[in-house]
Amino acid sequence: MATGTVPISRVDESAFDWTVLVQVIEADRVKIARDGDLSRSFHWFEFGDFQGIKVSAIAFDDDVAIVDGRLLPFRNYYISNAEVREIPDLVGTGLYSFYRVIKEGTTIEEAAGSWELALPFYFELRSFQYFHFVPDTDIFINVMGVVIHALPPRDVYFEGSKRYGRDYIIVDQCKRPVVLTLWDDYESIEGCVINESMVSMPIIIAMRVRVTTRNYLSLSTQPSSVIIVAPDVLEAKHLDDWSNANISELVRMIFDDMAYLDPCVLLPPVRDATLIPIYNVISHAKSVANRVL
Protein backbone atom coordinates (compact mmCIF):
# COMPACT_ATOMS: atom_id res chain seq x y z
CA MET A 1 0.00 0.00 0.00
CA ALA A 2 3.05 2.30 0.32
CA THR A 3 3.04 2.95 -3.44
CA GLY A 4 1.27 6.16 -4.43
CA THR A 5 0.95 7.78 -1.01
CA VAL A 6 0.33 11.53 -0.95
CA PRO A 7 0.73 14.18 1.78
CA ILE A 8 -2.31 15.12 3.85
CA SER A 9 -2.22 18.61 2.33
CA ARG A 10 -3.03 17.24 -1.14
CA VAL A 11 -6.27 15.53 -0.10
CA ASP A 12 -9.48 17.56 -0.34
CA GLU A 13 -13.12 16.86 -1.24
CA SER A 14 -12.27 16.48 -4.94
CA ALA A 15 -9.51 13.91 -4.37
CA PHE A 16 -10.15 10.25 -5.07
CA ASP A 17 -8.25 6.96 -4.84
CA TRP A 18 -5.78 8.49 -2.38
CA THR A 19 -3.64 6.91 0.34
CA VAL A 20 -1.86 8.80 3.10
CA LEU A 21 0.83 7.64 5.50
CA VAL A 22 0.12 9.14 8.93
CA GLN A 23 1.22 8.89 12.53
CA VAL A 24 -1.49 8.78 15.17
CA ILE A 25 -0.85 11.76 17.45
CA GLU A 26 -3.95 11.43 19.61
CA ALA A 27 -6.43 8.63 20.16
CA ASP A 28 -9.26 9.60 22.47
CA ARG A 29 -11.49 6.96 24.01
CA VAL A 30 -15.02 6.31 22.74
CA LYS A 31 -17.40 8.99 24.01
CA ILE A 32 -21.14 9.65 23.86
CA ALA A 33 -22.59 12.94 22.59
CA ARG A 34 -26.12 13.74 23.75
CA ASP A 35 -28.67 16.22 22.46
CA GLY A 36 -31.89 15.87 24.41
CA ASP A 37 -33.13 12.30 23.96
CA LEU A 38 -30.74 11.68 21.06
CA SER A 39 -27.26 10.30 21.53
CA ARG A 40 -24.47 8.97 19.35
CA SER A 41 -21.10 7.43 20.10
CA PHE A 42 -17.91 8.63 18.47
CA HIS A 43 -14.19 7.91 18.49
CA TRP A 44 -11.91 10.86 17.69
CA PHE A 45 -8.29 10.82 16.47
CA GLU A 46 -5.61 13.30 15.44
CA PHE A 47 -3.18 12.32 12.66
CA GLY A 48 -0.02 13.97 11.40
CA ASP A 49 2.34 13.39 8.48
CA PHE A 50 6.03 13.97 7.75
CA GLN A 51 5.30 17.57 6.68
CA GLY A 52 3.85 18.42 10.08
CA ILE A 53 0.30 18.77 8.73
CA LYS A 54 -2.34 17.54 11.17
CA VAL A 55 -5.85 16.30 10.45
CA SER A 56 -8.68 15.11 12.67
CA ALA A 57 -10.54 11.88 12.00
CA ILE A 58 -13.70 10.55 13.60
CA ALA A 59 -15.79 7.39 13.52
CA PHE A 60 -19.48 7.47 14.50
CA ASP A 61 -21.87 4.89 15.98
CA ASP A 62 -21.62 1.50 14.21
CA ASP A 63 -18.44 2.59 12.44
CA VAL A 64 -16.63 2.88 15.79
CA ALA A 65 -16.07 -0.90 15.53
CA ILE A 66 -13.87 -0.31 12.47
CA VAL A 67 -11.20 1.33 14.64
CA ASP A 68 -11.63 -0.86 17.72
CA GLY A 69 -8.16 -1.93 18.86
CA ARG A 70 -6.55 -0.10 15.94
CA LEU A 71 -5.02 3.34 15.35
CA LEU A 72 -2.84 3.17 18.45
CA PRO A 73 -1.05 6.34 19.61
CA PHE A 74 2.19 7.24 17.81
CA ARG A 75 2.09 4.28 15.44
CA ASN A 76 2.12 4.75 11.67
CA TYR A 77 -0.71 3.74 9.33
CA TYR A 78 -1.68 3.83 5.68
CA ILE A 79 -5.25 5.13 5.37
CA SER A 80 -7.44 5.44 2.30
CA ASN A 81 -11.11 5.79 1.33
CA ALA A 82 -12.13 7.85 4.35
CA GLU A 83 -14.74 10.51 3.66
CA VAL A 84 -13.24 14.03 3.38
CA ARG A 85 -15.29 16.88 4.83
CA GLU A 86 -14.56 20.58 5.03
CA ILE A 87 -14.32 22.55 8.28
CA PRO A 88 -16.31 25.72 7.43
CA ASP A 89 -14.71 27.97 10.06
CA LEU A 90 -11.25 27.45 8.55
CA VAL A 91 -12.10 28.31 4.94
CA GLY A 92 -9.75 30.99 3.68
CA THR A 93 -7.40 30.87 6.69
CA GLY A 94 -4.57 29.09 4.89
CA LEU A 95 -4.78 26.21 7.37
CA TYR A 96 -5.65 22.69 6.25
CA SER A 97 -9.43 22.91 6.40
CA PHE A 98 -10.61 19.30 6.10
CA TYR A 99 -11.21 16.36 8.39
CA ARG A 100 -11.83 12.64 7.84
CA VAL A 101 -14.85 10.50 8.64
CA ILE A 102 -13.93 6.83 9.01
CA LYS A 103 -16.72 4.60 7.78
CA GLU A 104 -17.41 1.31 6.04
CA GLY A 105 -14.98 0.98 3.14
CA THR A 106 -12.16 2.93 4.83
CA THR A 107 -8.90 1.00 4.62
CA ILE A 108 -6.50 1.07 7.58
CA GLU A 109 -3.20 -0.78 7.48
CA GLU A 110 -0.35 -0.44 9.98
CA ALA A 111 2.92 0.51 8.31
CA ALA A 112 5.54 -2.19 8.67
CA GLY A 113 8.97 -1.06 9.78
CA SER A 114 11.74 -1.71 12.26
CA TRP A 115 12.16 1.94 13.30
CA GLU A 116 11.69 3.07 16.89
CA LEU A 117 8.56 5.13 17.35
CA ALA A 118 9.13 8.71 18.45
CA LEU A 119 7.00 11.74 19.15
CA PRO A 120 6.48 13.89 16.04
CA PHE A 121 8.76 16.90 15.81
CA TYR A 122 5.83 19.30 16.31
CA PHE A 123 4.54 17.56 19.46
CA GLU A 124 5.14 20.08 22.24
CA LEU A 125 5.88 18.62 25.66
CA ARG A 126 6.41 21.02 28.54
CA SER A 127 8.93 20.57 31.33
CA PHE A 128 7.56 20.78 34.86
CA GLN A 129 9.65 23.93 35.25
CA TYR A 130 7.25 25.67 32.83
CA PHE A 131 4.15 25.32 35.01
CA HIS A 132 4.49 28.60 36.89
CA PHE A 133 4.01 30.57 33.66
CA VAL A 134 0.40 29.41 33.09
CA PRO A 135 -1.39 28.66 36.40
CA ASP A 136 -5.18 29.13 36.52
CA THR A 137 -5.45 30.14 32.87
CA ASP A 138 -7.11 28.64 29.80
CA ILE A 139 -3.71 27.68 28.40
CA PHE A 140 -3.57 23.88 28.44
CA ILE A 141 -0.29 21.99 28.21
CA ASN A 142 1.10 18.56 27.31
CA VAL A 143 3.39 16.84 29.80
CA MET A 144 5.08 13.47 30.18
CA GLY A 145 5.94 12.07 33.59
CA VAL A 146 6.49 9.02 35.77
CA VAL A 147 3.58 8.13 38.06
CA ILE A 148 5.30 7.37 41.35
CA HIS A 149 2.38 7.37 43.79
CA ALA A 150 -1.43 7.32 43.89
CA LEU A 151 -3.35 8.96 46.74
CA PRO A 152 -6.76 7.62 47.87
CA PRO A 153 -9.74 8.47 45.62
CA ARG A 154 -12.13 11.12 46.87
CA ASP A 155 -15.50 12.72 46.24
CA VAL A 156 -15.74 16.49 45.90
CA TYR A 157 -18.95 18.53 45.91
CA PHE A 158 -18.78 21.51 43.59
CA GLU A 159 -21.74 23.83 42.96
CA GLY A 160 -24.15 21.16 44.13
CA SER A 161 -22.69 18.37 41.98
CA LYS A 162 -20.54 15.48 43.16
CA ARG A 163 -17.28 14.86 41.33
CA TYR A 164 -15.09 11.78 41.68
CA GLY A 165 -11.35 12.25 41.50
CA ARG A 166 -7.96 10.90 42.45
CA ASP A 167 -4.57 12.54 42.85
CA TYR A 168 -1.47 10.99 41.31
CA ILE A 169 2.08 12.14 41.97
CA ILE A 170 4.11 12.47 38.77
CA VAL A 171 7.67 13.63 38.19
CA ASP A 172 10.08 14.22 35.31
CA GLN A 173 13.86 14.70 35.10
CA CYS A 174 13.72 18.09 36.82
CA LYS A 175 12.74 16.15 39.99
CA ARG A 176 9.83 18.41 40.89
CA PRO A 177 6.97 16.07 41.93
CA VAL A 178 3.53 17.42 41.03
CA VAL A 179 -0.03 16.33 41.76
CA LEU A 180 -2.09 15.36 38.69
CA THR A 181 -5.82 15.04 39.41
CA LEU A 182 -7.87 12.75 37.20
CA TRP A 183 -11.56 13.63 37.39
CA ASP A 184 -14.66 11.49 36.80
CA ASP A 185 -14.34 9.34 33.64
CA TYR A 186 -10.60 9.98 33.48
CA GLU A 187 -10.21 8.33 36.87
CA SER A 188 -12.75 5.58 36.14
CA ILE A 189 -11.07 4.61 32.84
CA GLU A 190 -7.50 5.83 32.47
CA GLY A 191 -7.03 5.79 36.26
CA CYS A 192 -7.81 2.07 36.34
CA VAL A 193 -5.12 1.44 33.72
CA ILE A 194 -2.61 3.47 35.73
CA ASN A 195 -3.43 1.61 38.94
CA GLU A 196 -2.95 -1.75 37.29
CA SER A 197 0.61 -0.66 36.42
CA MET A 198 1.56 1.19 39.62
CA VAL A 199 4.07 -1.47 40.69
CA SER A 200 6.24 -0.57 37.69
CA MET A 201 5.65 3.22 37.98
CA PRO A 202 4.14 3.79 34.53
CA ILE A 203 5.00 6.61 32.16
CA ILE A 204 2.05 8.76 31.06
CA ILE A 205 1.50 11.57 28.60
CA ALA A 206 -1.17 14.00 29.75
CA MET A 207 -2.44 16.19 26.93
CA ARG A 208 -4.28 19.49 27.33
CA VAL A 209 -4.24 19.48 31.12
CA ARG A 210 -4.73 22.62 33.18
CA VAL A 211 -2.15 24.03 35.59
CA THR A 212 -3.84 25.08 38.84
CA THR A 213 -2.69 26.58 42.12
CA ARG A 214 -4.43 23.95 44.22
CA ASN A 215 -1.66 22.07 46.07
CA TYR A 216 0.62 24.99 45.20
CA LEU A 217 1.20 24.07 41.54
CA SER A 218 -0.67 21.04 40.26
CA LEU A 219 -2.29 19.62 37.13
CA SER A 220 -5.91 18.75 36.46
CA THR A 221 -7.83 17.11 33.65
CA GLN A 222 -10.53 19.08 31.82
CA PRO A 223 -13.08 17.87 29.24
CA SER A 224 -10.74 17.82 26.22
CA SER A 225 -7.78 16.22 28.01
CA VAL A 226 -6.27 12.96 26.77
CA ILE A 227 -4.29 10.62 29.04
CA ILE A 228 -1.99 8.08 27.36
CA VAL A 229 -0.60 5.36 29.65
CA ALA A 230 2.71 3.65 28.79
CA PRO A 231 3.17 5.38 25.41
CA ASP A 232 5.23 3.31 22.99
CA VAL A 233 7.72 6.01 22.02
CA LEU A 234 11.46 6.49 22.39
CA GLU A 235 11.08 9.51 24.69
CA ALA A 236 9.01 7.47 27.16
CA LYS A 237 11.66 4.74 27.16
CA HIS A 238 14.33 7.32 28.03
CA LEU A 239 12.20 8.63 30.91
CA ASP A 240 11.59 5.07 32.13
CA ASP A 241 15.34 4.37 32.08
CA TRP A 242 15.92 7.57 34.06
CA SER A 243 13.29 6.67 36.68
CA ASN A 244 14.74 3.18 37.14
CA ALA A 245 18.20 4.69 37.65
CA ASN A 246 16.82 7.11 40.27
CA ILE A 247 14.28 4.85 41.97
CA SER A 248 15.70 5.24 45.48
CA GLU A 249 15.67 9.03 45.32
CA LEU A 250 12.13 9.11 43.93
CA VAL A 251 10.81 6.83 46.67
CA ARG A 252 12.48 8.95 49.37
CA MET A 253 11.13 12.12 47.76
CA ILE A 254 7.55 10.88 48.10
CA PHE A 255 7.40 8.75 51.23
CA ASP A 256 10.01 10.44 53.43
CA ASP A 257 10.17 14.05 52.28
CA MET A 258 6.60 14.36 50.88
CA ALA A 259 8.09 16.78 48.36
CA TYR A 260 4.80 17.08 46.46
CA LEU A 261 3.48 19.17 49.38
CA ASP A 262 6.61 21.27 49.84
CA PRO A 263 6.27 24.83 48.47
CA CYS A 264 10.07 25.16 48.41
CA VAL A 265 10.08 22.36 45.81
CA LEU A 266 6.91 23.19 43.91
CA LEU A 267 7.17 26.97 43.73
CA PRO A 268 10.12 28.22 41.67
CA PRO A 269 12.42 30.95 43.00
CA VAL A 270 11.31 34.43 41.96
CA ARG A 271 13.40 35.73 39.09
CA ASP A 272 15.11 39.07 39.70
CA ALA A 273 13.68 40.46 36.48
CA THR A 274 10.14 40.08 37.87
CA LEU A 275 10.82 41.87 41.17
CA ILE A 276 9.43 45.41 41.51
CA PRO A 277 10.36 47.64 44.47
CA ILE A 278 7.39 48.58 46.66
CA TYR A 279 8.07 52.30 46.24
CA ASN A 280 7.71 51.89 42.45
CA VAL A 281 4.30 50.29 42.93
CA ILE A 282 3.19 53.09 45.28
CA SER A 283 4.50 55.76 42.91
CA HIS A 284 2.66 54.17 39.95
CA ALA A 285 -0.57 53.92 41.95
CA LYS A 286 -0.37 57.60 42.91
CA SER A 287 0.27 58.57 39.29
CA VAL A 288 -2.78 56.63 38.12
CA ALA A 289 -4.92 58.13 40.89
CA ASN A 290 -3.86 61.69 39.95
CA ARG A 291 -4.77 61.09 36.29
CA VAL A 292 -8.19 59.76 37.28
CA LEU A 293 -8.84 62.74 39.56
Long-range contacts (C-beta under 8 A, 24 or more apart in sequence): 1-78, 1-80, 1-107, 1-109, 2-78, 2-111, 5-78, 7-49, 7-50, 7-51, 7-53, 8-47, 8-48, 8-49, 8-51, 8-53, 8-54, 8-55, 8-96, 9-51, 9-53, 9-96, 11-84, 11-98, 12-84, 12-86, 12-98, 13-84, 13-85, 13-86, 13-98, 15-84, 17-80, 18-80, 19-78, 19-79, 19-80, 19-107, 20-47, 20-49, 20-78, 20-79, 20-80, 21-49, 21-50, 21-76, 21-77, 21-78, 21-111, 22-47, 22-48, 22-49, 22-55, 22-76, 22-77, 22-79, 23-47, 23-48, 23-49, 23-74, 23-75, 23-76, 23-77, 23-120, 24-71, 24-72, 24-73, 24-74, 24-75, 24-76, 24-77, 25-54, 25-73, 25-74, 25-120, 25-123, 26-73, 26-207, 26-226, 27-71, 27-72, 27-73, 27-226, 27-228, 28-226, 29-189, 29-190, 30-64, 43-67, 45-71, 47-79, 47-100, 48-120, 48-122, 52-120, 52-121, 52-122, 53-96, 54-96, 54-122, 55-96, 55-98, 55-99, 55-100, 56-99, 56-100, 57-82, 57-99, 57-100, 57-101, 57-102, 58-99, 58-100, 58-101, 58-102, 59-101, 59-102, 59-103, 60-101, 60-103, 63-102, 63-103, 63-104, 66-102, 66-103, 66-104, 66-106, 66-108, 67-102, 67-108, 70-108, 70-110, 71-108, 72-232, 73-228, 73-231, 73-232, 74-117, 74-118, 74-119, 74-231, 74-232, 74-233, 75-110, 75-111, 75-117, 75-232, 76-110, 76-111, 76-113, 76-117, 77-108, 77-109, 77-110, 77-111, 78-107, 78-108, 78-109, 78-110, 78-111, 79-106, 79-107, 79-108, 79-109, 80-106, 80-107, 81-105, 81-106, 81-107, 82-106, 116-234, 117-232, 117-233, 117-234, 118-233, 118-234, 118-235, 119-233, 119-234, 119-235, 125-205, 125-235, 127-172, 127-174, 128-171, 128-172, 128-174, 128-176, 128-178, 129-174, 129-176, 129-268, 131-178, 131-211, 131-217, 131-219, 132-217, 132-267, 132-268, 134-211, 135-211, 135-212, 135-213, 135-217, 136-211, 136-212, 136-213, 137-211, 139-211, 140-208, 140-209, 140-210, 140-222, 140-224, 140-225, 141-208, 141-209, 141-211, 142-205, 142-206, 142-207, 142-208, 142-209, 143-170, 143-172, 143-205, 143-206, 143-209, 143-219, 144-172, 144-203, 144-204, 144-205, 144-206, 144-231, 144-235, 144-236, 144-239, 145-170, 145-171, 145-172, 145-178, 145-180, 145-203, 145-204, 145-206, 145-239, 146-170, 146-171, 146-172, 146-201, 146-202, 146-203, 146-239, 146-240, 146-243, 146-250, 147-180, 147-194, 147-197, 147-198, 147-201, 147-202, 147-203, 147-204, 148-177, 148-201, 148-243, 148-250, 148-251, 148-253, 148-254, 149-254, 149-255, 149-260, 150-194, 150-195, 150-198, 151-179, 153-187, 164-188, 166-191, 167-215, 167-218, 168-194, 169-254, 169-260, 170-204, 170-206, 170-219, 171-243, 171-250, 171-253, 172-239, 173-239, 173-242, 175-246, 175-249, 175-253, 176-259, 176-265, 176-266, 177-253, 177-254, 177-259, 177-260, 177-265, 178-217, 178-218, 178-219, 178-260, 178-266, 179-214, 179-215, 179-218, 179-219, 179-260, 180-206, 180-209, 180-218, 180-219, 180-220, 180-221, 181-214, 181-218, 181-219, 181-220, 181-221, 182-221, 182-227, 183-220, 183-221, 186-221, 186-225, 186-227, 190-227, 190-229, 193-229, 194-229, 197-229, 197-230, 201-243, 201-247, 201-250, 202-229, 202-230, 203-229, 203-230, 203-231, 203-236, 203-239, 203-240, 203-243, 204-228, 204-229, 204-230, 204-231, 205-231, 205-236, 215-260, 215-261, 215-266, 216-261, 216-263, 216-266, 216-267, 217-266, 217-267
